[in-house]
Amino acid sequence: MPQYPESLWRASTELPTFPQLEEDIKVDVAIVGAGITGITTAYLLSQEGLKVALLDAGRILEGTTGHTTAKVTAQHGLIYDELIQHLGEDLAAKYYRANSEAIEWMARTVKELDIPCEWKEEDAYLYAEGDQAEAKLRNEFQAYEKLGIPGLWKETLPIALEVKGAIHLPGQAQFHPLAYLKRLVEAIVKAGGVIYENTTVSKKLEGTRPFTLTTPQGNHTVTCQHIISASHFPFTDGGGFYFSRLHAERSYVVAMKPKTPFAGGMYISVDEPIRTLRSASWHGESLVLVGGEGHKTGQGICTYQHYENLEAFGDQLLGIESIPFRWSAQDLFTLDKVPYIGQITASDEGIYVATGFAKWGMTTGTVSARIITDQIQERENPYSELFSPSRFHPNPSIKNFIVENANVAKEMLSGKLGIVYTKPEDLQKDEGSVVTHYGRRAGAYRDTEGELHLVDTTCTHLGCEVEWNEGERSWDCPCHGSRFGYDGNVLEGPAQEPLKKLDAYA
């Protein structure tokens, strides 16, 4: 197994590089975040003649999009029965249609641009192994029948798993996400769009339209008529209280070379812990991506155990010859499991957000791009109401709001009050831990050269205490999912400021 996480998609794609913003610019639309949502939106708007600037705090496609399993499907686990119960059949049907149309649009785009991205139509399977999971799956199948979703009930799977039943949804797809998006990036530049990497923008928006965004690193400005937050966690809240309406989860993938052939198809379990499967290729060899082990960020067992659990599952199913890649990803979940897409608040005209994709960003990121493009162009979109960030459904929104924020309070208190016994001098090379440093809680990591890195463990977002993630060499916040490198630098928001560095001798 590789020592450090590395994504198959990142390792097999040579992406273009772009400069940091070092001048003042004026555009029609500024898009913050260069994952599938930001790039697809920039592509659509630039094709319609708008001047677009795409800005990313790091490199393009380094976030969740570069670490996805890249299933392109409208089968999003156990979702449709729940949507019918909470939102009604009409909105549940719209959720399916929005995602199905996104798949069709992506397939057309691959063909029109002749993109070599290993696009392959595949059958998707949602399966149950236990009795309780089977009961849930049968309710889900009834929801398929009510909504007219062309799913089929199956008693067996094409792969060697004993199941109580499965829902087979044909006509789905898988692909190489970065090869696909690389071509869209090229089209954006060709259409006159501009892209800037290593460029953060201030979350404080100055005035009304035209908006002005500022960059802390150079005090340069971006003046625009529309702003889109496609930065995973919204880079600006706009008074929408997104920090209290979203929670972050991490999940894991091992890319294994199997000893026995894989029958094809895409699979996801109903039973916990979730297991997902799909095929991929690398240097002409067939790999199987085994994913799952989701948990709230900063809350869970040792990261290595998650990888080991997936490895054990893959070995039992197919046997493992080697594991050339393993990686993890972070995803955001909304209160009702439907993404927030559209105007960031009811009063913030011209500012848009797309977030909360709950691990299904290949289709919902594309849905976001299509909805927001229509809204900017003042066109009707049949799915705007369903995904509106201003919506609030009494059930389950109230219940989940209380549960999530009670969890935040619990984590904040436990982090502040927990007793720490480890000292910095106890750490071996390549080891990190929360430690006691001169009587106070601190985060320590001793690198492979023996140098000690000390940081304040108080998250710079809202003050929770971060925990050490051994598998990723990062400090993760259990409250809202912010992540920091071992040196305290921000890896993922909502935090925008790094952890405070501490002096090892004071």
N, C-alpha and C positions, 0 to 999 in steps of 0.2 A: 504494500500500500504506500502511495506517495506520502512524504512526511508533511507537506503543507498543502492546503486546499488549492486546487487549480481547476478552473472550468474547461471542459472540452471545447466549448465554443470560443472562449478567449484564446486558448492555445492553438486553435486551428484557423484563426482569422487574422490577417494583417490589416489592421484598420488605419485609415488616414489620421494624421495628427493636425491639430488646429491651434492657432496662437491664442494667447491670453488677450483679453480686451485691453488695449492700450490707447484708446482714443474715445472721444464722444461720438455716438452714432444716433441716427434717427431712422426708425423703421415703422412699418405698420403694426407688426405684431412681435412681441418679445416672448419667447418660450423658455422657461427655466426648467432644465432637466432633459438630458439627451438619452432617454431610453426609448422603448417602442412607442410610447405615447407621444413624447415630444418630437421624435423624428417623423412619425407618421403624420402628425398634425402639421409640422413644418413642410412636409412633402405636399400634402393636400393644398395648403394655403399658397405655397409658392407656385403650384401648378395653375392656380387661379389668378396669378399676377400680383399677389401681395408681396411686399418686401418683408422678409422674415429674418429675425435673429434668434439663433438657438444657442443658449448658454448653459454650460455645465460646470459644476464646482470642481470636478475632477476631469477624467477623460471620458469621452463618449462611450456608452454601453458598458461601463464598469460596474453598474449597480445590479439590480434584480434581473433586468433583461439579459445581462451577460451570464447569469447564473440560474436560468430557468431550466425546466425539463422540456420546454418548447412543445407542449401539446397544443394543437389548435383545434379546440373542441367546444361544443355547447353542453357537454356532459360534465357539469361542475360538481361532482359528488352528489350527496343527498341535498338537493336544493329546491326542486320544483314542488314537492309536497309541502315544504315549509313556506315557500312563496305563496302558494294557494291559500294556506291557512292564515298568513299574516297580511298579504296584500290583495288577495283575490285572484280569480282565474285570468282576468283581462291583463293585469300587470305581469303575472307569471308568464303568460303566453308572449307578452312583449319582450320579456327577458330572453326567452328562447329565440325569438325572431331576430332580436338585435345581435345576438352572438352568432347565429347561423348566417346572417347577412354579412357579418364581419369575416367569417370563413370564406364565403363566396367572393368578397371583395379582395381578400388576400390572394386567393387562387388566381383571380383575373389579373391582379397586379404582377404576380410571378410570371404569368404567361406573357403579358403585354411588354414587360421590361426584360423578358428572357433572363430571369435571375437563376443562377446555378446554386440553389440553396437546399438541395436534397428534398424538395417538396414531394410528399408522398401521401396519397389518400390512404387512410387507415380506418379500421373498425375500432370503436371505443367500447370498453366493457367496464361496468360498475358491478362489483361482485360481493357476495356475502358468504362467509364461512361458518358463522355461528347462528344459533336460533334467533337471538334478539336482532342481529344484523339482518337476517332474512325477513323478519317482520317489517323492519324499516324499509327494506328494499322493495317489498311487495307494495307498501304504501306509495313509494316513489314511482313504481310502475303504473299504479292507478292514476297518479298525477300525469304521467306521460300520456296515458289514454285520454284523460280529460282534456289535455291541451293539444292533442293531435300530434305529439312528438313521435316520429317514426321509430320508436324503440321496439325491440323484440325480447321477449323473455326466453332465457336459455337456462337449461339445467346443468350444462357443463361448459368449460372453457377450452379454447384451442391449446392452452398451456397446461402443464401437469399440476394443477391445483385442485384439490377436492373442495367443491363449493356447494352451498345450499341453493344457489341460484345466481343469475346475473342478468343485467339489462344490457343488451347489445345495441349500440347506436352506430349505424353505418354512415359512411360519407364524411368522416372527420379527417384530420390530417396531422402530420408532424413535419418538422423541417429544421434547418440550421438557422437559428434566428439572426445571428450576426452576419452571415452571408446575405441574407435577405435585406437586412437593414443597411448594410454597407452600400447596396445599390440605391436605396432610397436617399442616403446621404449624398451620393454622387449626383443624383437628380436634383436635390435641393440646391447644391452649389451651382449646378449648370443653369438653374432657373434664377440665379441671382441671390439666393439666400446666403447668409453669413453665419458661421459657426465659430464659437469661442470656447476653448477648454480652460480649465484651471481658473475659472472666473465665477466668483460668488457675487451675489447681489444683495443689497440691503433689503431686509424684510419690511422696512418702513417706507411706504409709498408716499411720495410727495405730491399732495394736491390731487386734483381730478384731471380728466383728459385735457391735453395729452399727459400721460403718466411719465414720471422720471424715476428710473431705477439707478442706484449708485453702486459702485464696486468699492468695497473697503480697501482692497489692495492697491488701487491706483487712483481712487476718487474720480473715476471716469463715469460717464452717464450714458444710459440708454433711454432715449425718448421715444414713446410709442403710443398708439391709440388703444391697443389691447395687450393684456398680459395673461399668460397661461402658466399656471403652476403645474408642471408635470414632473416634479422632483421627488416622487415617491411620497414622503411626508411633505405637506404643503410648506413652501418656503415662507409664506405669509399666511396669517390666520384670518385676517379680515374681519375679526369679531365673530367668526363662525365656530369658535371653541373646538377646533378639530382635535386638539390634544386630548379632549375628554370624550371624543366620539370615535376614536380609532385605537386599536391596540395592535402591537407588532408581534409576529411569530417568526421563528427561524425553522427551516426544514433542511434536509440533507440529501445528497445524491452521491452514489458511487457508480462510476462507469466501469463495468467489468467486462472482460473478455470471457465468454462462457465456454465451458468444456463441451456442452451439448447444444445443438441448434435451438434457436429461439423461434417460435412459430409465428411471430409477428403479432400486430395488434397493440393497442394501448390499454392499460389496465389501471384501475384504482379500487382499493378495497373500501368497504363500509366499516368493517371491524377496525377497532383501535388496537395497536397503533396503525395509522394509515400506511399502506404500501402502494407505490406506483411503479409501473414498468413501461418501457418503450425501447425500441431498438435505435441504434445510431451507427455511424461508420467513422473510422479513423485510420488513415493511411491504408485504405482498402480492406481493413479488417472490420468484422461485425462486433459491435459492442451492445451491451444491454444496460440501460440506465435504471438503477434501482433507487427509488426515492421514498421519502416519508420522514417519520420521527419528528413531526412538528411539535413545537412547544413555544410558550411565550418567551420572548427575548429576555435573557438574563435570569430566567427561571428554568431550571432543569438539571439533569444529570450531567456528568462530565461529557464534553462534546465528543471525545473519542468513542464513548460508548454508543452514541447514536450511529456513527459510522460502522462500528463493529456489529451492531444489531442488523443494519442493512446488509452488511457483508454475509452474516450468518444466513439471512433469508435468501439472498441470491445464491449462496453456495448450496443450500438445501434444494433449491428449485432447479438450478441448471449446472451447478458446479462452477468453480472459478479457476481460470487459468492464470489471470493476472488482473490487476486493477490499475490502469494507467492514470486515472483521474478520480478525484473526489472533491466535492465542494458543497457549500451551503448558500442559502439565499434567505432574504428577509422580505416578508410580505405584511401588508396592513389589512386589517379587517374592520368593517363598519359595524354599526349597531345591529343592522338588519341583514347583513351579508351582501347587500347590493352596493356597488361602488358609488361614490359621490362624483358626479360628472356634470359640469356646467358652471353657471355663475356662482362665484364663491360664497356670496350671501345675497339675499334678496335686494339689498341696497347698493351693492358694489358693481354697478354696471361697467362692463368692459374688462373685468377681472374674472378669470375662469380657473377651475381646479379639476384635476382628475386623480383620484386616489382610492385606496381601499379595494384592490382587485382580488384579494383573498386567494392568491396563488393561481389565478386564471387570467394573467395579464396579456397573454398573446391575443385573445379575442377581445377582452374588455379594454385593453389599451387601444385597439383598433376602433372599437365602438366609441371610445372617448374622442379620438381624433375626428371621427365623422360627425358626432354630435356638436362638438365645439366649433368645427369648421362651419357647419350650417348656422350655428348661432351667431358667429362673427359675420357671416354673409347675410344675416337676417332672413334665413330660410326656415321653414317649418321642419321640425324633425319629430317623427312619431314617438321617439323614446325619451325626449327631454324630461317629461314629467316623471317617469319611472326613476331616472337616475339623478334627479334634481338634488343638489346638496342641501337645499332648504327644506326638504321633506322631513316629516316626523310621523312615524307610525306608533300609536300608543302601545301596541304589542308587536314586536318585542323591544322597541326602542327604549322605553322607560326601564324595563327590567334589566336590559343589558347595560344601560347607562349606569345604573346603580351598582351592578356587579363589577363592571370594569373599573369604576372609580373607587369602589371599596377595595379592590385589588391593589390599586395604586397606593391608597392610604396604608394598607397592610405592608407593602414592600418598602414604603418610605420609612415607616416606624421600625420595622425589623432591621433595615439597613443602619438606621441611626443608633439603635439600642443594642445591636449584637456585640458580643464580646469577642475580641480578636486576640489570639495568643501568638501567632506566627510573627517572627521578626525578619527584617531584610537580610540579616546575615545567615538566616536559615536556608535561603534559596540557593539551589544549584543552578548551573548554566542552563539556559533555555527553560526557565521555570518562573512562573508568575503567581502572585497571590495577594489577597488583602492582608496587610500587615499592621503591626503597631509600630509607629515611628515617632519617637520622642513623646509618647503618651497619647498620640492621636491616630485615628484610622487613616491609612494611606494605601495606595496601590503600588506594588513593586514588581518589576520584571528584570531578571538578570539575563542578558542576551548571551549568545553563543561565544562571545569574546570575554564574557565575565563582567561587562559593564552593567551597573545597576541603574535602572530608570524608575524614578519615583514620581507619582502623581497624586493629587488630591482626588479622592474617589467620589466627590460630590458632583453629580451631573450638572452641567451648566445650563440645562434646559429649565427644569423646575426643582432641582435640588434633591432628587433621589440619590441613593448610593449605588454606584456601578459595581458589577461583579466580574471576576476574571473568567474569560472564555479561553480555555487551554487549547482547544483545537484550532482556533482562529487567531490566537495571540492578540486578543482585543479585550477592551473593557466595555461591557454591555450593560445598559440601563434596564432594569426590570419593569420600570413604570411606563415609559412611552417608546422604548426601543432604540434610543440613541446608542451609537456605537463609536468607540474611540480606539485608535491604535495604542500599542503598548507605551508610546511616548506621549499619549494624551491628545493627539491630533484627531479631528472629527473624521470618522469614516462614513457614518450615516446619521441623518437628522432624526428628530426635529432640532436637536442641539446645533447651534451655529458656532459656538465658541469652544476652543479646546479645553481639556482638563488642565487645571493649574499644575505646573511642574514644581516639584519640591526639591530642596537641596538635601542631598544625602547626609550632610554633615551639620545640619542645623535644624 
